[in-house]
Amino acid sequence: MTSGSLELIVLSTGREALFFFLIMTLSLQNVAESIIAIAQDEDMPTSACNGNACVHRDDGISMGLVVAGDYDISFYFKDSDGKLNIRRATNPDKALAIKVSPALQSRIDQLLGCSGHWLLIRKGQPEVDWSDQWHQGPEDHLEACLEDHWRNLSLGFRPSYCGYSDYSNMGLVGLSNYRVLVDPQSTPDPHNGILEVGYGWNGRGVVLDLRYVPEDVLGIIEALEAYPLISEDDHSELEWEGVSKLWDEGTADRVRTLQDLGECIFAVRRDSAPWEIDALRDSLVETLNEYPTSAL
């Protein structure tokens, strides 16, 4: 290698152990050890540093290299199929030289065309003040995550179709999608990659941690762009429960609703009226979509 250069070789076999070999030239003897190995094992550290160089491992999804000097850096990613990918970066101003692993980049690319907002997750909690983040892309947060070595920060995505609040435009569809995603029976989440967050008027939503969210959930979010409902069955059940709840609020409310619709007030006696009078059912569903919290 030429003087002042540094190479990082990454051998990756999916969820198996990862080994990072940091090979330095004689001109970088101040960095001390010539080889740093990190295995993807719970008993091993997530990072190792010597002198001016640091290698960070995080469950095979994210990887960053921080170098404090004026070096040329080569990143070698060997995929499970044996293909060798090479990325290069230069750090002439002693800035952070950072890269995102192909696995994490693939997850980011998968959500780039989806409706939603990118945000930071700090110490396991999504940041709730999104006013300055809603127009930012993932690259605006990645540098902070990599500088932090993913210790306290992570990259999150809040999908627009998976939350609800009164006066929002998602109504029962957003509430149903939210229910499906946070229900462990419907959507297993072994690594706690689906986080809940409050927003809007009495609302709730989900934030996906890009490092830990299950792969199939990313596919679900992508599919919502074509049809914004995860489960027809859950939505139908939610609508039935909500209509029944509104109709059971009291006789006075029933009479007022029927009068407003110009329907016979004698229907007030029947619990089955919403399923017999289309205009009544449609009116109650309209209310539920404007105030989805009334279905809870």
C-alpha positions as CSV (number, residue, x, y, z in Angstrom):
1,M,0.0,0.0,0.0
2,T,1.1,3.6,-0.5
3,S,2.1,5.8,2.4
4,G,-0.8,7.4,4.1
5,S,-3.4,4.9,2.9
6,L,-5.6,2.5,4.9
7,E,-7.7,-0.4,4.0
8,L,-10.7,-2.0,5.7
9,I,-11.8,-5.5,4.7
10,V,-15.2,-6.6,5.8
11,L,-16.2,-10.3,5.5
12,S,-19.9,-10.7,6.0
13,T,-21.9,-13.9,6.2
14,G,-25.4,-12.7,7.1
15,R,-26.2,-13.2,10.8
16,E,-22.9,-15.1,11.4
17,A,-19.8,-13.6,12.9
18,L,-18.3,-10.5,11.3
19,F,-14.6,-9.9,11.3
20,F,-13.1,-6.5,10.7
21,F,-9.5,-6.5,9.7
22,L,-7.9,-3.1,9.9
23,I,-4.5,-3.2,8.0
24,M,-2.3,-0.2,8.4
25,T,1.0,0.8,6.7
26,L,4.3,1.4,8.6
27,S,3.6,5.1,8.3
28,L,0.6,4.7,10.6
29,Q,2.4,2.9,13.4
30,N,1.0,5.4,15.9
31,V,-2.3,3.7,15.4
32,A,-0.8,0.8,17.3
33,E,-2.3,-2.7,16.6
34,S,-2.4,-3.7,13.0
35,I,-5.4,-5.9,13.2
36,I,-8.8,-5.3,15.0
37,A,-11.3,-8.2,15.0
38,I,-14.8,-7.9,16.1
39,A,-17.1,-10.9,16.1
40,Q,-20.9,-10.6,16.0
41,D,-21.4,-12.2,19.4
42,E,-23.3,-10.9,22.4
43,D,-20.2,-11.3,24.6
44,M,-18.0,-9.2,22.2
45,P,-17.9,-5.4,22.2
46,T,-19.7,-3.5,19.5
47,S,-16.7,-1.4,18.8
48,A,-12.9,-1.4,19.1
49,C,-10.6,1.6,18.9
50,N,-6.8,2.0,18.8
51,G,-5.2,5.4,18.6
52,N,-6.8,7.4,15.8
53,A,-8.8,4.6,14.2
54,C,-12.1,3.1,15.3
55,V,-14.2,0.3,13.8
56,H,-17.8,-0.1,14.9
57,R,-20.1,-3.1,14.5
58,D,-23.9,-3.1,15.1
59,D,-25.7,-6.4,14.5
60,G,-24.5,-6.7,10.9
61,I,-26.8,-3.9,9.7
62,S,-24.7,-0.7,10.3
63,M,-21.0,-0.1,10.2
64,G,-18.9,3.0,10.4
65,L,-15.2,3.8,10.4
66,V,-14.0,7.0,12.0
67,V,-10.5,8.2,11.1
68,A,-9.0,11.4,12.6
69,G,-6.2,11.7,10.0
70,D,-5.7,12.6,6.4
71,Y,-6.1,9.2,4.8
72,D,-7.6,7.5,1.8
73,I,-10.0,4.8,2.9
74,S,-11.2,1.7,1.0
75,F,-14.2,-0.2,2.2
76,Y,-14.5,-3.8,1.0
77,F,-17.9,-5.5,1.5
78,K,-17.9,-9.2,0.7
79,D,-21.5,-10.3,0.3
80,S,-22.8,-13.8,1.1
81,D,-22.8,-14.6,-2.6
82,G,-19.1,-13.8,-2.7
83,K,-19.4,-10.6,-4.7
84,L,-16.9,-8.0,-3.6
85,N,-18.1,-4.4,-3.4
86,I,-15.6,-1.5,-3.0
87,R,-16.3,2.0,-1.8
88,R,-13.7,4.7,-1.4
89,A,-13.7,7.9,0.5
90,T,-11.1,10.7,1.1
91,N,-10.8,12.6,4.3
92,P,-8.5,15.6,3.5
93,D,-10.0,17.9,6.1
94,K,-9.9,15.4,9.0
95,A,-13.6,15.1,8.9
96,L,-15.5,12.0,9.7
97,A,-15.1,9.3,7.1
98,I,-18.3,7.3,7.3
99,K,-20.1,4.7,5.3
100,V,-23.4,2.9,5.6
101,S,-23.4,-0.9,5.1
102,P,-25.2,-2.3,2.0
103,A,-27.8,-4.0,4.3
104,L,-28.8,-0.7,5.9
105,Q,-28.6,1.2,2.6
106,S,-31.0,-1.3,1.1
107,R,-33.5,-0.7,3.9
108,I,-33.3,3.0,3.4
109,D,-33.7,2.7,-0.4
110,Q,-36.8,0.6,0.2
111,L,-38.6,3.4,2.1
112,L,-37.4,6.4,0.0
113,G,-40.5,6.3,-2.1
114,C,-42.9,5.9,0.8
115,S,-45.1,8.5,2.4
116,G,-43.7,9.4,5.8
117,H,-41.0,11.3,7.7
118,W,-37.4,10.5,8.7
119,L,-36.4,11.3,12.2
120,L,-33.9,10.4,14.9
121,I,-34.4,7.8,17.6
122,R,-32.6,8.9,20.7
123,K,-31.9,6.3,23.4
124,G,-34.7,4.1,22.1
125,Q,-37.3,6.9,22.0
126,P,-38.4,8.6,18.8
127,E,-37.9,12.4,18.9
128,V,-41.3,13.9,19.2
129,D,-40.5,17.4,18.1
130,W,-40.5,16.8,14.3
131,S,-41.1,20.3,13.1
132,D,-37.5,20.6,12.0
133,Q,-37.2,17.1,10.7
134,W,-40.2,16.6,8.5
135,H,-38.5,17.9,5.4
136,Q,-35.2,16.1,6.0
137,G,-34.1,12.9,4.3
138,P,-32.3,10.0,5.9
139,E,-28.9,11.4,4.9
140,D,-29.5,14.3,7.3
141,H,-29.7,12.0,10.2
142,L,-27.1,9.3,9.2
143,E,-24.1,11.4,9.9
144,A,-25.3,12.1,13.5
145,C,-25.9,8.3,14.0
146,L,-22.5,7.3,12.6
147,E,-20.7,10.0,14.6
148,D,-22.4,8.6,17.7
149,H,-21.4,5.1,16.6
150,W,-25.1,4.2,17.0
151,R,-24.7,4.2,20.8
152,N,-27.5,6.6,21.6
153,L,-28.9,7.4,18.2
154,S,-30.7,5.4,15.5
155,L,-32.5,6.2,12.2
156,G,-36.3,6.1,12.3
157,F,-39.1,6.4,9.7
158,R,-42.7,7.3,10.6
159,P,-45.0,5.9,7.8
160,S,-47.9,8.3,7.1
161,Y,-50.5,5.5,6.7
162,C,-49.8,3.8,10.0
163,G,-51.2,6.3,12.6
164,Y,-54.3,8.1,13.6
165,S,-55.5,11.2,15.3
166,D,-58.7,13.2,15.4
167,Y,-59.1,15.7,12.5
168,S,-56.4,13.8,10.5
169,N,-57.1,12.5,7.0
170,M,-56.3,8.8,7.8
171,G,-59.3,8.0,9.9
172,L,-60.1,4.3,10.6
173,V,-57.6,3.2,8.0
174,G,-54.7,4.7,9.9
175,L,-56.0,3.3,13.2
176,S,-56.4,-0.1,11.7
177,N,-52.9,-0.1,10.2
178,Y,-51.6,1.0,13.6
179,R,-53.4,-1.8,15.4
180,V,-52.0,-4.4,13.1
181,L,-48.4,-3.2,13.4
182,V,-48.3,-2.9,17.2
183,D,-50.1,-6.2,17.7
184,P,-47.4,-8.9,18.3
185,Q,-49.7,-11.6,17.2
186,S,-50.3,-9.9,13.8
187,T,-46.8,-8.5,13.4
188,P,-44.0,-10.3,15.3
189,D,-41.3,-7.8,16.3
190,P,-38.5,-9.8,18.0
191,H,-35.9,-7.0,18.0
192,N,-38.3,-4.1,19.0
193,G,-37.9,-2.4,15.7
194,I,-41.5,-1.0,15.8
195,L,-41.8,1.9,18.2
196,E,-45.0,3.7,19.3
197,V,-45.3,7.4,19.4
198,G,-48.0,9.9,20.2
199,Y,-48.8,12.8,17.8
200,G,-51.6,14.9,16.6
201,W,-54.8,15.3,18.5
202,N,-55.0,12.3,20.9
203,G,-53.3,10.3,18.2
204,R,-50.8,7.5,18.0
205,G,-48.5,6.2,15.3
206,V,-45.5,4.0,14.7
207,V,-41.8,4.7,14.1
208,L,-39.7,2.1,12.4
209,D,-36.1,1.7,13.6
210,L,-34.3,1.0,10.4
211,R,-31.8,-1.3,12.0
212,Y,-34.2,-3.6,13.8
213,V,-37.6,-3.5,12.1
214,P,-38.4,-6.9,10.5
215,E,-37.8,-7.1,6.8
216,D,-41.4,-8.1,6.0
217,V,-42.6,-4.9,7.7
218,L,-40.7,-2.9,5.2
219,G,-42.5,-4.7,2.4
220,I,-45.8,-4.0,4.1
221,I,-45.0,-0.3,4.2
222,E,-44.0,-0.3,0.5
223,A,-47.3,-2.0,-0.4
224,L,-49.4,0.7,1.3
225,E,-48.3,3.1,-1.4
226,A,-50.5,1.1,-3.8
227,Y,-53.3,0.3,-1.4
228,P,-53.2,2.1,2.0
229,L,-54.8,-0.7,4.1
230,I,-52.9,-3.6,5.7
231,S,-55.9,-5.8,6.8
232,E,-59.4,-5.7,5.4
233,D,-60.6,-7.9,8.2
234,D,-59.2,-5.7,10.9
235,H,-60.6,-2.6,9.3
236,S,-64.1,-4.2,9.0
237,E,-64.0,-5.3,12.6
238,L,-62.9,-1.8,13.7
239,E,-65.7,-0.2,11.8
240,W,-68.3,-2.5,13.2
241,E,-67.1,-1.9,16.8
242,G,-67.0,1.8,16.2
243,V,-70.5,2.1,14.7
244,S,-71.9,-0.1,17.5
245,K,-70.2,2.1,20.2
246,L,-71.5,5.4,18.7
247,W,-75.0,4.0,18.4
248,D,-74.9,2.9,22.0
249,E,-74.1,6.3,23.4
250,G,-77.7,7.0,24.4
251,T,-81.3,7.4,23.3
252,A,-81.1,11.2,23.0
253,D,-78.1,10.9,20.6
254,R,-80.0,8.3,18.6
255,V,-83.0,10.5,18.2
256,R,-80.9,13.5,17.2
257,T,-79.0,11.5,14.6
258,L,-82.1,10.1,13.0
259,Q,-83.8,13.5,12.9
260,D,-80.7,15.1,11.3
261,L,-80.8,12.4,8.6
262,G,-84.6,12.7,8.1
263,E,-85.1,9.0,9.1
264,C,-88.0,7.6,11.2
265,I,-87.2,8.1,14.9
266,F,-88.8,4.8,15.8
267,A,-85.6,3.2,14.6
268,V,-84.1,4.5,17.9
269,R,-85.4,1.3,19.5
270,R,-83.4,-1.1,17.4
271,D,-79.7,-1.8,18.1
272,S,-79.5,-3.2,14.5
273,A,-80.6,0.1,12.9
274,P,-77.2,1.1,11.6
275,W,-77.0,-2.2,9.7
276,E,-80.5,-1.7,8.3
277,I,-80.4,2.0,7.3
278,D,-77.5,2.9,4.9
279,A,-77.6,6.6,5.6
280,L,-77.4,6.1,9.3
281,R,-74.4,3.7,9.0
282,D,-72.7,6.0,6.6
283,S,-73.1,9.0,8.9
284,L,-71.7,7.1,11.9
285,V,-68.7,5.9,9.8
286,E,-68.1,9.5,8.6
287,T,-67.9,10.5,12.3
288,L,-65.5,7.7,13.1
289,N,-63.2,8.7,10.2
290,E,-63.1,12.3,11.5
291,Y,-62.7,11.3,15.1
292,P,-61.1,7.8,15.0
293,T,-60.4,7.9,18.8
294,S,-64.1,7.6,19.3
295,A,-63.8,4.0,18.1
296,L,-61.4,3.1,21.0
